[in-house]
Amino acid sequence: MWTVEQIEAAILQLPPDEFRHLQEWFLELDEQRWDEQLKQDVADGKLEALAQEAIADFESGRYRQL
């Protein structure tokens, strides 16, 4: 197993095209994990209070059009 420092050092040695490939892969992975976490939070009801607050604000006229 590599340490974070070893990984950072290896990344700094990458040629520009390989760095861009790694960057694209990492961003895609990060987006996938964020989506998975959001889905889990919704399933666990963690966003319910925020949703109810937003609905209440809308129904009471506390909103603005974008």
LINKA-V912618 format. One record per pair of residues at least 4 apart in sequence whose C-alpha atoms are under 6 Angstrom apart, sorted by the first residue. I is the first residue (numbers start at 0). J is the second residue. If there is no record, write none. Layout:
# LINKA-V912618
i=I j=J
i=I j=J
This chain:
# LINKA-V912618
i=13 j=17
i=13 j=18
i=21 j=25
i=40 j=45
i=41 j=45
i=41 j=46
i=56 j=61
i=57 j=61
i=57 j=62
